[in-house]
């Protein structure tokens, strides 16, 4: 399955945060599932509704990645 890229800088690397401000590195797959970068890490307790790009200032809903046009 293909990873979705940031609409601003075109990299597939994102992070999510929990209430304590901890970060977890993730990828967003084309079916909009969020997968941890490091296998075996849990996403429990993390907000999956907002992702943050590691390469630029973009942040938003994972669904916004699906709306980005691919050429």
DSSP file (Angstrom, degrees, kcal/mol; ACC not computed):
  #  RESIDUE AA STRUCTURE BP1 BP2  ACC     N-H-->O    O-->H-N    N-H-->O    O-->H-N    TCO  KAPPA ALPHA  PHI   PSI    X-CA   Y-CA   Z-CA
    1    1 A X              0   0    0      0, 0.0     2,-0.2     0, 0.0     0, 0.0   0.000 360.0 360.0 360.0 143.5    0.0    0.0    0.0
    2    2 A X        -     0   0    0      1,-0.1    28,-2.1    27,-0.0     2,-0.3  -0.508 360.0-128.4 -83.2 143.2    1.2    3.5   -0.9
    3    3 A X  B     -A   29   0A   0     26,-0.2     2,-0.3    -2,-0.2    26,-0.2  -0.689  23.4-126.6 -86.0 142.3    2.2    6.2    1.6
    4    4 A X        -     0   0    0     24,-3.5    24,-0.5    -2,-0.3     2,-0.2  -0.651  23.7-138.1 -88.3 148.3    0.6    9.6    1.2
    5    5 A X        -     0   0    0     -2,-0.3     7,-0.2    60,-0.2     2,-0.1  -0.652  25.9 -89.1-106.1 160.5    2.8   12.7    1.1
    6    6 A X     >  -     0   0    0      5,-2.6     4,-1.5    -2,-0.2    -1,-0.1  -0.447  31.0-137.8 -62.2 134.3    2.6   16.1    2.6
    7    7 A X  T  4 S+     0   0    0      1,-0.2    -1,-0.1     2,-0.1    62,-0.1   0.665  99.9  43.4 -70.2 -14.3    0.7   18.5    0.2
    8    8 A X  T  4 S+     0   0    0      3,-0.1    -1,-0.2    48,-0.0    -2,-0.0   0.877 132.3  11.5 -98.9 -47.0    3.2   21.2    0.9
    9    9 A X  T  4 S-     0   0    0      2,-0.2    -2,-0.1    47,-0.0    -3,-0.0   0.467  91.7-126.8-116.5  -3.5    6.7   19.6    0.8
   10   10 A X     <  +     0   0    0     -4,-1.5     2,-0.3     1,-0.2    -3,-0.1   0.771  61.6 130.1  67.7  31.5    5.9   16.2   -0.7
   11   11 A X        -     0   0    0      2,-0.1    -5,-2.6     1,-0.0    -1,-0.2  -0.844  55.8-138.5-110.1 156.0    7.5   13.9    2.0
   12   12 A X        +     0   0    0     -2,-0.3     2,-0.6    -7,-0.2    16,-0.4   0.304  67.0 110.2 -94.2  10.7    5.7   11.0    3.7
   13   13 A X        +     0   0    0     14,-0.1    41,-2.3    12,-0.0    42,-0.4  -0.773  37.9 153.8 -98.8 120.6    7.0   11.6    7.2
   14   14 A X  E     -BC  26  53B   0     12,-2.1    12,-2.8    -2,-0.6     2,-0.3  -0.824  25.4-149.0-132.1 169.8    4.5   12.9    9.9
   15   15 A X  E     -BC  25  52B   0     37,-2.3    37,-2.3    -2,-0.3     2,-0.3  -0.973   3.7-154.2-138.1 158.7    4.0   12.8   13.6
   16   16 A X  E     -B   24   0B   0      8,-1.9     8,-1.9    -2,-0.3     2,-0.3  -0.836  14.1-143.0-122.9 163.5    1.1   12.8   15.9
   17   17 A X  E     -B   23   0B   0     30,-0.5    30,-2.6    33,-0.4     2,-0.2  -0.888   2.1-147.8-128.4 157.8    0.9   14.0   19.5
   18   18 A X  B >   -F   46   0C   0      4,-1.4     3,-1.8    -2,-0.3    28,-0.2  -0.583  44.2 -88.4-111.3-178.4   -0.8   13.0   22.7
   19   19 A X  T 3  S+     0   0    0     26,-0.6    27,-0.1     1,-0.3    26,-0.0   0.749 126.0  57.7 -64.2 -24.1   -2.1   15.2   25.6
   20   20 A X  T 3  S-     0   0    0      2,-0.1    -1,-0.3     1,-0.0    -3,-0.0   0.474 118.6-109.8 -85.0  -2.2    1.3   15.1   27.3
   21   21 A X    <   +     0   0    0     -3,-1.8     2,-0.1     1,-0.3    -2,-0.1   0.543  68.5 147.3  86.0   7.1    2.9   16.6   24.2
   22   22 A X        -     0   0    0      1,-0.0    -4,-1.4     2,-0.0     2,-0.3  -0.487  38.0-139.2 -75.4 148.5    4.7   13.4   23.3
   23   23 A X  E     -B   17   0B   0     -6,-0.2     2,-0.4    -2,-0.1    -6,-0.2  -0.802  13.7-166.0-109.7 150.5    5.3   12.7   19.6
   24   24 A X  E     -B   16   0B   0     -8,-1.9    -8,-1.9    -2,-0.3     2,-0.3  -0.988  23.4-128.1-133.8 124.6    5.0    9.5   17.7
   25   25 A X  E     +B   15   0B   0     -2,-0.4    12,-2.7   -10,-0.2    13,-0.5  -0.540  40.8 168.3 -74.1 134.0    6.4    9.2   14.1
   26   26 A X  E     -BD  14  36B   0    -12,-2.8   -12,-2.1    10,-0.3     2,-0.3  -0.916  32.2-140.6-142.6 164.5    3.9    7.9   11.6
   27   27 A X  E     - D   0  35B   0      8,-2.6     8,-2.6    -2,-0.3     2,-0.5  -0.915  19.0-138.3-118.3 152.0    3.0    7.3    8.0
   28   28 A X  E     - D   0  34B   0    -24,-0.5   -24,-3.5   -16,-0.4     6,-0.2  -0.969  21.3-148.0-111.8 122.5   -0.4    7.8    6.5
   29   29 A X  B >   -A    3   0A   0      4,-2.8     3,-2.5    -2,-0.5   -26,-0.2  -0.401  29.6-100.3 -87.6 165.9   -1.4    5.1    4.0
   30   30 A X  T 3  S+     0   0    0    -28,-2.1   -27,-0.1     1,-0.3    -1,-0.1   0.702 124.1  57.2 -63.1 -19.8   -3.6    5.6    0.9
   31   31 A X  T 3  S-     0   0    0    -29,-0.2    -1,-0.3     2,-0.1     3,-0.1   0.293 121.7-110.2 -88.9  10.7   -6.6    4.1    2.8
   32   32 A X  S <  S+     0   0    0     -3,-2.5     2,-0.2     1,-0.3    -2,-0.2   0.544  71.1 144.5  71.5  12.3   -6.0    6.9    5.4
   33   33 A X        -     0   0    0     29,-0.0    -4,-2.8     1,-0.0     2,-0.6  -0.547  46.7-133.2 -74.8 148.0   -4.9    4.4    8.1
   34   34 A X  E     -D   28   0B   0     -6,-0.2     2,-0.4    -2,-0.2    -6,-0.2  -0.915  23.8-172.1-107.8 123.3   -2.1    5.8   10.3
   35   35 A X  E     -D   27   0B   0     -8,-2.6    -8,-2.6    -2,-0.6     2,-0.1  -0.938  25.9-115.7-118.4 134.5    0.8    3.4   10.9
   36   36 A X  E     -D   26   0B   0     -2,-0.4   -10,-0.3     5,-0.3     4,-0.1  -0.403  17.4-135.3 -64.9 143.1    3.7    4.0   13.3
   37   37 A X  S    S+     0   0    0    -12,-2.7     2,-0.7     1,-0.1   -11,-0.1   0.909  96.0  59.1 -64.0 -41.7    7.1    4.4   11.6
   38   38 A X  S >  S-     0   0    0    -13,-0.5     3,-1.9     1,-0.0    -1,-0.1  -0.813  97.5-121.3 -94.5 114.0    8.6    2.0   14.2
   39   39 A X  T 3  S+     0   0    0     -2,-0.7     3,-0.1     1,-0.2    -2,-0.1  -0.203  93.8  27.0 -55.1 136.8    7.0   -1.4   14.1
   40   40 A X  T 3  S+     0   0    0      1,-0.3    -1,-0.2    -4,-0.1     2,-0.2   0.255  85.6 128.6  94.9 -12.1    5.4   -2.4   17.4
   41   41 A X    <   -     0   0    0     -3,-1.9    -1,-0.3     1,-0.1     2,-0.3  -0.543  55.1-129.0 -76.5 143.2    4.8    1.1   18.7
   42   42 A X        -     0   0    0     -2,-0.2    -1,-0.1     1,-0.1    -3,-0.0  -0.677  12.8-160.0 -92.1 145.1    1.3    1.7   20.0
   43   43 A X    >   +     0   0    0     -2,-0.3     3,-2.0    -9,-0.1    -1,-0.1   0.292  48.6 133.3-101.5   6.8   -0.8    4.7   18.9
   44   44 A X  T 3  S+     0   0    0      1,-0.3     3,-0.1     3,-0.0    -2,-0.1  -0.364  72.2  17.9 -61.8 131.7   -3.1    4.4   21.9
   45   45 A X  T 3  S+     0   0    0      1,-0.3   -26,-0.6    -2,-0.1     2,-0.3   0.370  99.6 117.1  88.4  -4.1   -3.7    7.7   23.6
   46   46 A X  B <  S-F   18   0C   0     -3,-2.0     2,-0.7   -28,-0.2    -1,-0.3  -0.738  72.7-112.9 -98.5 146.6   -2.5    9.7   20.6
   47   47 A X        -     0   0    0    -30,-2.6   -30,-0.5    -2,-0.3     3,-0.4  -0.678  30.5-178.5 -78.2 113.6   -4.7   12.1   18.6
   48   48 A X        +     0   0    0     -2,-0.7    14,-0.3     1,-0.2    -1,-0.1   0.386  69.6  76.7 -93.3   2.0   -5.2   10.6   15.1
   49   49 A X  S    S+     0   0    0      1,-0.2     2,-0.4    12,-0.1    -1,-0.2   0.629  96.9  43.1 -87.8 -15.0   -7.3   13.5   13.9
   50   50 A X        -     0   0    0     -3,-0.4   -33,-0.4    11,-0.2     2,-0.3  -0.989  66.1-173.0-136.7 127.3   -4.4   15.9   13.4
   51   51 A X  E     - E   0  60B   0      9,-3.1     9,-2.1    -2,-0.4     2,-0.4  -0.833  10.7-148.3-115.6 156.7   -1.0   15.1   11.8
   52   52 A X  E     -CE  15  59B   0    -37,-2.3   -37,-2.3    -2,-0.3     2,-0.2  -0.983  17.2-124.9-127.0 133.7    2.1   17.3   11.6
   53   53 A X  E     -C   14   0B   0      5,-2.5   -39,-0.2    -2,-0.4   -41,-0.1  -0.553   6.8-151.2 -77.7 140.0    4.7   17.2    8.8
   54   54 A X  S    S+     0   0    0    -41,-2.3    -1,-0.1    -2,-0.2   -40,-0.1   0.649  93.1  49.8 -80.7 -16.6    8.3   16.6    9.8
   55   55 A X  S    S+     0   0    0    -42,-0.4     2,-0.2   -44,-0.1    -1,-0.2   0.667 119.7   1.0 -99.9 -18.2    9.6   18.6    6.8
   56   56 A X  S    S-     0   0    0      2,-0.2    -3,-0.1     0, 0.0   -47,-0.0  -0.745  86.0 -79.5-151.0-164.5    7.6   21.8    6.9
   57   57 A X  S    S+     0   0    0     -2,-0.2     2,-0.1    -5,-0.1    -3,-0.0   0.364  78.6 126.0 -92.3   5.7    5.0   23.7    8.8
   58   58 A X        +     0   0    0     -6,-0.1    -5,-2.5     2,-0.0     2,-0.3  -0.380  27.4 162.0 -69.8 140.9    2.0   21.8    7.4
   59   59 A X  E     +E   52   0B   0     -7,-0.2     2,-0.3    -2,-0.1    -7,-0.2  -0.976  14.3 105.5-150.2 154.1   -0.5   20.2    9.8
   60   60 A X  E     -E   51   0B   0     -9,-2.1    -9,-3.1    -2,-0.3     2,-0.2  -0.989  63.9 -30.9 166.1-168.7   -4.1   19.0    9.3
   61   61 A X    >   -     0   0    0     -2,-0.3     3,-1.5   -11,-0.2     4,-0.5  -0.476  48.8-125.3 -74.8 143.5   -6.4   16.1    9.0
   62   62 A X  T >> S+     0   0    0    -14,-0.3     3,-1.4     1,-0.3     4,-0.7   0.826 109.7  66.7 -56.8 -30.2   -5.1   12.9    7.3
   63   63 A X  H 3> S+     0   0    0      1,-0.3     4,-0.7     2,-0.2     3,-0.5   0.775  88.4  66.3 -63.0 -25.9   -8.1   13.2    4.9
   64   64 A X  H <4 S+     0   0    0     -3,-1.5     4,-0.4     1,-0.2     3,-0.3   0.752  92.2  61.7 -67.8 -22.6   -6.6   16.4    3.5
   65   65 A X  H X4 S+     0   0    0     -3,-1.4     3,-1.1    -4,-0.5    -1,-0.2   0.863  97.6  56.9 -69.1 -34.7   -3.7   14.3    2.1
   66   66 A X  H 3< S+     0   0    0     -4,-0.7    -1,-0.2    -3,-0.5    -2,-0.2   0.761 100.6  58.9 -67.8 -25.6   -6.2   12.3    0.0
   67   67 A X  T 3< S+     0   0    0     -4,-0.7    -1,-0.3    -3,-0.3     2,-0.2   0.598  80.2 107.9 -81.3 -11.1   -7.4   15.5   -1.7
   68   68 A X  S <  S-     0   0    0     -3,-1.1     2,-0.2    -4,-0.4   -63,-0.1  -0.496  74.2-121.4 -71.9 131.8   -3.9   16.4   -3.0
   69   69 A X        -     0   0    0     -2,-0.2     2,-0.4   -62,-0.1    -1,-0.1  -0.494  21.7-152.8 -74.8 141.2   -3.6   16.0   -6.7
   70   70 A X              0   0    0     -2,-0.2    -1,-0.0     1,-0.1     0, 0.0  -0.948 360.0 360.0-114.6 134.6   -0.9   13.6   -8.0
   71   71 A X              0   0    0     -2,-0.4    -1,-0.1     0, 0.0    -2,-0.0   0.377 360.0 360.0-112.5 360.0    0.7   14.1  -11.4
